[in-house]
């Protein structure tokens, strides 16, 4: 399994909701903010991007990053921090 950071930049609320629904379908999901999530999947990042980008417009931006070996954060509740520690 891989952990990816998925970040969406869109002004369209419908697009945000469509991407969010697709993101929540992955096996492990932790919301980071309104349009950024950490997800777990065995799929390569190109497949994640293909799945999510099919519902965005040409003016939207979508970024899928495979999580590396280091991460730091502040201000997230313990349940999020626990998820981050286990999966990043």
C-alpha positions as CSV (number, residue, x, y, z in Angstrom):
1,X,0.0,0.0,0.0
2,X,1.1,3.5,-0.8
3,X,0.1,6.7,1.0
4,X,-0.6,9.7,-1.3
5,X,-1.3,13.3,-0.6
6,X,-4.1,14.5,-2.9
7,X,-4.5,18.3,-3.2
8,X,-7.3,19.9,-5.2
9,X,-7.4,23.6,-6.2
10,X,-10.9,24.4,-7.5
11,X,-13.4,27.2,-7.1
12,X,-16.3,25.0,-8.2
13,X,-18.1,23.4,-5.2
14,X,-19.6,20.7,-7.4
15,X,-16.1,19.7,-8.5
16,X,-14.9,19.7,-4.9
17,X,-17.8,17.4,-3.9
18,X,-17.2,15.0,-6.8
19,X,-13.5,14.7,-6.1
20,X,-14.2,14.3,-2.4
21,X,-16.6,11.4,-3.1
22,X,-14.0,9.6,-5.2
23,X,-11.3,10.2,-2.6
24,X,-13.5,8.8,0.2
25,X,-13.9,5.6,-1.9
26,X,-10.3,4.7,-1.3
27,X,-9.4,2.2,1.5
28,X,-7.9,4.6,3.9
29,X,-8.5,8.3,4.0
30,X,-7.6,11.2,6.3
31,X,-8.8,14.7,5.5
32,X,-6.0,17.3,5.8
33,X,-8.2,20.3,4.9
34,X,-11.2,21.1,2.8
35,X,-9.6,20.0,-0.5
36,X,-6.5,18.0,0.6
37,X,-6.5,14.4,1.8
38,X,-4.1,11.6,2.6
39,X,-5.2,8.3,1.0
40,X,-4.0,4.7,1.1
41,X,-4.2,2.5,-1.9
42,X,-2.2,-0.1,-3.8
43,X,-2.7,1.8,-7.1
44,X,0.1,3.8,-8.7
45,X,-0.2,7.5,-8.5
46,X,-1.0,7.7,-12.3
47,X,-4.2,5.7,-11.7
48,X,-5.2,7.8,-8.7
49,X,-4.7,10.9,-10.8
50,X,-6.6,9.4,-13.7
51,X,-9.5,8.5,-11.5
52,X,-9.8,11.9,-9.8
53,X,-9.0,14.1,-12.8
54,X,-11.9,12.7,-14.8
55,X,-14.3,15.0,-12.8
56,X,-12.3,18.2,-12.8
57,X,-12.3,21.1,-15.4
58,X,-9.4,22.5,-17.3
59,X,-9.2,25.4,-14.9
60,X,-8.8,23.2,-11.8
61,X,-5.5,21.9,-10.4
62,X,-4.9,18.5,-8.9
63,X,-1.8,17.2,-7.3
64,X,-1.0,13.6,-6.2
65,X,2.2,13.0,-4.2
66,X,3.4,9.7,-2.9
67,X,4.3,10.2,0.7
68,X,8.0,10.0,1.6
69,X,9.9,9.1,4.6
70,X,9.5,12.2,6.7
71,X,6.6,14.4,7.6
72,X,5.9,17.0,10.3
73,X,2.7,18.8,11.3
74,X,1.1,20.9,13.9
75,X,-2.5,21.7,14.9
76,X,-4.2,18.5,13.9
77,X,-6.3,16.5,16.4
78,X,-4.9,13.3,17.9
79,X,-6.8,11.0,15.6
80,X,-5.3,12.7,12.6
81,X,-1.9,12.8,14.1
82,X,-2.1,9.0,14.8
83,X,-3.2,8.4,11.2
84,X,-0.3,10.5,9.9
85,X,2.2,8.7,12.1
86,X,1.0,5.3,11.0
87,X,0.8,6.1,7.3
88,X,3.2,8.9,6.3
